[in-house]
Amino acid sequence: SPQDSVSFTARSRAANVSSVLNITVQPLANIAQDPLLPQGALVLLDRKLLDASPLANKTRVSPTFTVLQQPKGARFVTSRGPGAGQRVDSFSQKDLDEGRVVMEIDHASGSQSGRKKDEARFLLKAHGVPPAECVLSFYTSPYTASEVYPATLLRTPSEVTDGPVLTTSSPGSSSYGKAHVSRRGSFWSIFIPIMVVLLLLLLAAILAYYLIRKSKTGKHNVQTAASKPKNGDVASTETFRKTDPVNNIAMSNMDSKDTDPELLQHCRTTNPTPKKNQYWV
């Protein structure tokens, strides 16, 4: 039991006094103190709001939160698995660390809009220790994009202006309370597709310019030179026309009286015999 009492009586010669000693178990947990949360938002229930890790370190087991009283303007639901979106009445510290539980805050109507106080009551239990009641009290107000909320917002109201929502950990929260940024209509989701389209247009322009230039220039007609026969090979076609032997002019002896002696040494007196594949022309 989270509470107990002991009755006792103190006696003396002068008088007898009776009284009652009330015992209340205090939860060994870190609980956010009156955080401000936006109406119509989906808030992750993590160590920024509930943290029973001190009790888990003492007992070496994962403590369990049993919901004794749901908030008036919100509800605890599951965020993962086949039962996502269903109401939950009990969850463990491990479920909180794995992000399996969220708090869905109702939208406020026109007459009910404004700052309102709400709370949820839990029974925190762990093996080997008495249970303890804990209360998570918080305020809700209409969503404001410029407001810094001490919680992790998974969803913001759809009717608000698009913009970044920065949530930071509240004082005294654990190391899990890192800054979380939620963006609606993210700048990058618009910028990246535009850059891809511009890149494709640039590539198309370069390709069109190359094709147009190639069509104007045309292909060059290159004549392939006939291959020359290798040394010792005979060409397949003869480049000189053979002459009729009848038209051959026989070389005759020349009178060497009036001939230059230097010239005579370069002259032959007889026709040399042609070698193979050779003939006189």
Secondary structure as a PSIPRED ss2 file (coil, helix, strand):
# PSIPRED VFORMAT (PSIPRED V4.0)

   1 S C   1.000  0.000  0.000
   2 P C   1.000  0.000  0.000
   3 Q E   0.000  0.000  1.000
   4 D E   0.000  0.000  1.000
   5 S E   0.000  0.000  1.000
   6 V E   0.000  0.000  1.000
   7 S E   0.000  0.000  1.000
   8 F E   0.000  0.000  1.000
   9 T E   0.000  0.000  1.000
  10 A E   0.000  0.000  1.000
  11 R E   0.000  0.000  1.000
  12 S C   1.000  0.000  0.000
  13 R C   1.000  0.000  0.000
  14 A C   1.000  0.000  0.000
  15 A C   1.000  0.000  0.000
  16 N E   0.000  0.000  1.000
  17 V E   0.000  0.000  1.000
  18 S E   0.000  0.000  1.000
  19 S E   0.000  0.000  1.000
  20 V E   0.000  0.000  1.000
  21 L E   0.000  0.000  1.000
  22 N E   0.000  0.000  1.000
  23 I E   0.000  0.000  1.000
  24 T E   0.000  0.000  1.000
  25 V C   1.000  0.000  0.000
  26 Q C   1.000  0.000  0.000
  27 P C   1.000  0.000  0.000
  28 L C   1.000  0.000  0.000
  29 A C   1.000  0.000  0.000
  30 N E   0.000  0.000  1.000
  31 I E   0.000  0.000  1.000
  32 A C   1.000  0.000  0.000
  33 Q C   1.000  0.000  0.000
  34 D C   1.000  0.000  0.000
  35 P C   1.000  0.000  0.000
  36 L E   0.000  0.000  1.000
  37 L E   0.000  0.000  1.000
  38 P E   0.000  0.000  1.000
  39 Q C   1.000  0.000  0.000
  40 G C   1.000  0.000  0.000
  41 A C   1.000  0.000  0.000
  42 L E   0.000  0.000  1.000
  43 V E   0.000  0.000  1.000
  44 L E   0.000  0.000  1.000
  45 L C   1.000  0.000  0.000
  46 D C   1.000  0.000  0.000
  47 R C   1.000  0.000  0.000
  48 K C   1.000  0.000  0.000
  49 L C   1.000  0.000  0.000
  50 L E   0.000  0.000  1.000
  51 D E   0.000  0.000  1.000
  52 A C   1.000  0.000  0.000
  53 S H   0.000  1.000  0.000
  54 P H   0.000  1.000  0.000
  55 L H   0.000  1.000  0.000
  56 A H   0.000  1.000  0.000
  57 N H   0.000  1.000  0.000
  58 K H   0.000  1.000  0.000
  59 T H   0.000  1.000  0.000
  60 R C   1.000  0.000  0.000
  61 V C   1.000  0.000  0.000
  62 S C   1.000  0.000  0.000
  63 P C   1.000  0.000  0.000
  64 T E   0.000  0.000  1.000
  65 F E   0.000  0.000  1.000
  66 T E   0.000  0.000  1.000
  67 V E   0.000  0.000  1.000
  68 L E   0.000  0.000  1.000
  69 Q E   0.000  0.000  1.000
  70 Q C   1.000  0.000  0.000
  71 P C   1.000  0.000  0.000
  72 K C   1.000  0.000  0.000
  73 G C   1.000  0.000  0.000
  74 A E   0.000  0.000  1.000
  75 R E   0.000  0.000  1.000
  76 F E   0.000  0.000  1.000
  77 V E   0.000  0.000  1.000
  78 T E   0.000  0.000  1.000
  79 S C   1.000  0.000  0.000
  80 R C   1.000  0.000  0.000
  81 G C   1.000  0.000  0.000
  82 P C   1.000  0.000  0.000
  83 G C   1.000  0.000  0.000
  84 A C   1.000  0.000  0.000
  85 G C   1.000  0.000  0.000
  86 Q C   1.000  0.000  0.000
  87 R E   0.000  0.000  1.000
  88 V C   1.000  0.000  0.000
  89 D C   1.000  0.000  0.000
  90 S E   0.000  0.000  1.000
  91 F E   0.000  0.000  1.000
  92 S E   0.000  0.000  1.000
  93 Q H   0.000  1.000  0.000
  94 K H   0.000  1.000  0.000
  95 D H   0.000  1.000  0.000
  96 L H   0.000  1.000  0.000
  97 D H   0.000  1.000  0.000
  98 E C   1.000  0.000  0.000
  99 G C   1.000  0.000  0.000
 100 R C   1.000  0.000  0.000
 101 V E   0.000  0.000  1.000
 102 V E   0.000  0.000  1.000
 103 M E   0.000  0.000  1.000
 104 E E   0.000  0.000  1.000
 105 I E   0.000  0.000  1.000
 106 D C   1.000  0.000  0.000
 107 H C   1.000  0.000  0.000
 108 A C   1.000  0.000  0.000
 109 S C   1.000  0.000  0.000
 110 G C   1.000  0.000  0.000
 111 S C   1.000  0.000  0.000
 112 Q C   1.000  0.000  0.000
 113 S C   1.000  0.000  0.000
 114 G C   1.000  0.000  0.000
 115 R C   1.000  0.000  0.000
 116 K E   0.000  0.000  1.000
 117 K E   0.000  0.000  1.000
 118 D E   0.000  0.000  1.000
 119 E E   0.000  0.000  1.000
 120 A E   0.000  0.000  1.000
 121 R E   0.000  0.000  1.000
 122 F E   0.000  0.000  1.000
 123 L E   0.000  0.000  1.000
 124 L E   0.000  0.000  1.000
 125 K E   0.000  0.000  1.000
 126 A C   1.000  0.000  0.000
 127 H C   1.000  0.000  0.000
 128 G C   1.000  0.000  0.000
 129 V C   1.000  0.000  0.000
 130 P C   1.000  0.000  0.000
 131 P C   1.000  0.000  0.000
 132 A E   0.000  0.000  1.000
 133 E E   0.000  0.000  1.000
 134 C E   0.000  0.000  1.000
 135 V E   0.000  0.000  1.000
 136 L E   0.000  0.000  1.000
 137 S E   0.000  0.000  1.000
 138 F E   0.000  0.000  1.000
 139 Y E   0.000  0.000  1.000
 140 T E   0.000  0.000  1.000
 141 S E   0.000  0.000  1.000
 142 P C   1.000  0.000  0.000
 143 Y C   1.000  0.000  0.000
 144 T C   1.000  0.000  0.000
 145 A C   1.000  0.000  0.000
 146 S C   1.000  0.000  0.000
 147 E C   1.000  0.000  0.000
 148 V C   1.000  0.000  0.000
 149 Y E   0.000  0.000  1.000
 150 P C   1.000  0.000  0.000
 151 A C   1.000  0.000  0.000
 152 T E   0.000  0.000  1.000
 153 L E   0.000  0.000  1.000
 154 L E   0.000  0.000  1.000
 155 R E   0.000  0.000  1.000
 156 T C   1.000  0.000  0.000
 157 P C   1.000  0.000  0.000
 158 S C   1.000  0.000  0.000
 159 E C   1.000  0.000  0.000
 160 V C   1.000  0.000  0.000
 161 T C   1.000  0.000  0.000
 162 D C   1.000  0.000  0.000
 163 G C   1.000  0.000  0.000
 164 P E   0.000  0.000  1.000
 165 V E   0.000  0.000  1.000
 166 L E   0.000  0.000  1.000
 167 T E   0.000  0.000  1.000
 168 T C   1.000  0.000  0.000
 169 S C   1.000  0.000  0.000
 170 S C   1.000  0.000  0.000
 171 P C   1.000  0.000  0.000
 172 G C   1.000  0.000  0.000
 173 S C   1.000  0.000  0.000
 174 S C   1.000  0.000  0.000
 175 S C   1.000  0.000  0.000
 176 Y C   1.000  0.000  0.000
 177 G C   1.000  0.000  0.000
 178 K C   1.000  0.000  0.000
 179 A C   1.000  0.000  0.000
 180 H E   0.000  0.000  1.000
 181 V E   0.000  0.000  1.000
 182 S E   0.000  0.000  1.000
 183 R E   0.000  0.000  1.000
 184 R C   1.000  0.000  0.000
 185 G C   1.000  0.000  0.000
 186 S C   1.000  0.000  0.000
 187 F H   0.000  1.000  0.000
 188 W H   0.000  1.000  0.000
 189 S H   0.000  1.000  0.000
 190 I H   0.000  1.000  0.000
 191 F H   0.000  1.000  0.000
 192 I H   0.000  1.000  0.000
 193 P H   0.000  1.000  0.000
 194 I H   0.000  1.000  0.000
 195 M H   0.000  1.000  0.000
 196 V H   0.000  1.000  0.000
 197 V H   0.000  1.000  0.000
 198 L H   0.000  1.000  0.000
 199 L H   0.000  1.000  0.000
 200 L H   0.000  1.000  0.000
 201 L H   0.000  1.000  0.000
 202 L H   0.000  1.000  0.000
 203 L H   0.000  1.000  0.000
 204 A H   0.000  1.000  0.000
 205 A H   0.000  1.000  0.000
 206 I H   0.000  1.000  0.000
 207 L H   0.000  1.000  0.000
 208 A H   0.000  1.000  0.000
 209 Y H   0.000  1.000  0.000
 210 Y H   0.000  1.000  0.000
 211 L H   0.000  1.000  0.000
 212 I H   0.000  1.000  0.000
 213 R H   0.000  1.000  0.000
 214 K H   0.000  1.000  0.000
 215 S H   0.000  1.000  0.000
 216 K H   0.000  1.000  0.000
 217 T H   0.000  1.000  0.000
 218 G C   1.000  0.000  0.000
 219 K C   1.000  0.000  0.000
 220 H C   1.000  0.000  0.000
 221 N C   1.000  0.000  0.000
 222 V C   1.000  0.000  0.000
 223 Q C   1.000  0.000  0.000
 224 T C   1.000  0.000  0.000
 225 A C   1.000  0.000  0.000
 226 A C   1.000  0.000  0.000
 227 S C   1.000  0.000  0.000
 228 K C   1.000  0.000  0.000
 229 P C   1.000  0.000  0.000
 230 K C   1.000  0.000  0.000
 231 N C   1.000  0.000  0.000
 232 G C   1.000  0.000  0.000
 233 D C   1.000  0.000  0.000
 234 V C   1.000  0.000  0.000
 235 A C   1.000  0.000  0.000
 236 S C   1.000  0.000  0.000
 237 T C   1.000  0.000  0.000
 238 E C   1.000  0.000  0.000
 239 T C   1.000  0.000  0.000
 240 F C   1.000  0.000  0.000
 241 R C   1.000  0.000  0.000
 242 K C   1.000  0.000  0.000
 243 T C   1.000  0.000  0.000
 244 D C   1.000  0.000  0.000
 245 P H   0.000  1.000  0.000
 246 V H   0.000  1.000  0.000
 247 N H   0.000  1.000  0.000
 248 N C   1.000  0.000  0.000
 249 I C   1.000  0.000  0.000
 250 A C   1.000  0.000  0.000
 251 M C   1.000  0.000  0.000
 252 S C   1.000  0.000  0.000
 253 N C   1.000  0.000  0.000
 254 M C   1.000  0.000  0.000
 255 D C   1.000  0.000  0.000
 256 S C   1.000  0.000  0.000
 257 K C   1.000  0.000  0.000
 258 D C   1.000  0.000  0.000
 259 T C   1.000  0.000  0.000
 260 D C   1.000  0.000  0.000
 261 P H   0.000  1.000  0.000
 262 E H   0.000  1.000  0.000
 263 L H   0.000  1.000  0.000
 264 L H   0.000  1.000  0.000
 265 Q C   1.000  0.000  0.000
 266 H C   1.000  0.000  0.000
 267 C C   1.000  0.000  0.000
 268 R C   1.000  0.000  0.000
 269 T C   1.000  0.000  0.000
 270 T C   1.000  0.000  0.000
 271 N C   1.000  0.000  0.000
 272 P C   1.000  0.000  0.000
 273 T C   1.000  0.000  0.000
 274 P C   1.000  0.000  0.000
 275 K C   1.000  0.000  0.000
 276 K C   1.000  0.000  0.000
 277 N C   1.000  0.000  0.000
 278 Q C   1.000  0.000  0.000
 279 Y C   1.000  0.000  0.000
 280 W C   1.000  0.000  0.000
 281 V C   1.000  0.000  0.000
